[in-house]
Amino acid sequence: MNISIIGAGAMGGAIAEGLIKVGQHKVTVSDPSDIQRQHFAKLGAVTTADNCAAAETADLLFVVVKPWFVESVVTELASHVDLTSRTLVLVAAGIKGEQLQAWAGQGPELLLCIPNIAIAQLASMTFLTPVRSSDATTQRVKAVLDTMGQTLLTDAAHLPAGTTLASCGIAYAMRYIRAASEGGVELGFKAHDAQNIVMQTMLGAVKLLQASEMHPEAAIDLVTTPGGITIKGLNAMEQAGFTNAVIRGLLASMTN
């Protein structure tokens, strides 16, 4: 499949890197930055500064630009490229399906998509919402995204929540890593060692839950000896508002 990505910033670049690592498709990257184009050319992508040229060669077209640029980019494509046989996937928070249809016209099949930056490492939690797309096309796009992590098909109403939980959420997970690493330094470890300890511990926790399908609280019970140090630490965190802080942060991310 010929896949083009318009916009090679943090998210567009991550998608491009993931696709290149998968190695199953011809990848074209369009970006105004010469530095970005050189970077992706070295990785093996075709590069251009011409969005329309990138769209001309695409079976699947990812538009990954800031929300305030979406209208101008999509309307330019619709005006200069025959999008009839192409699938356009928009990666931009806050854009409604109705807006995308108005800008893209009657040509392409359309979907909204929210991955997170771990897509570069083939480990994204991605949300996909059909706007104007056949079941076959939706499943084809999902299959591409599934090679770079996990993909959940959802409706438009749940897309903002998915953005908060997974796209913003990866930053929240990293903030925990930073906080726990700083705690590790206070406990006596060197900063680099503390970070590695925390990351490996988080990786182990995730793998344990995935393999066992346990509820997190059931897994917690396995290591909380009555009167032991783990339950004391957990209770101290809750007294400081740990769970409430996480939930409040998620809800704050939903506020426009």
Protein Blocks (a to p, Z undefined) as FASTA:
>chain_A
ZZddehjafklmmmmmmmmmnopaccddddfblklmmmmmmnopacdfbfklmmmmpmbd
cddddfklmmmmmmmmmmmpcfklpccddddehiafklmmmmnommbccddddddfklmn
opaccddddfbdcfklmmmmmmmmmmnoccddddfklmmmmmmmmmmmmmmmmmmmmmmm
mmmmmnopafklmmmmmmmmmmmmmmmmmmnopafklmmmmmmcghiaklmmmmmmmmno
mmmmmmmmmmmmmpZZ
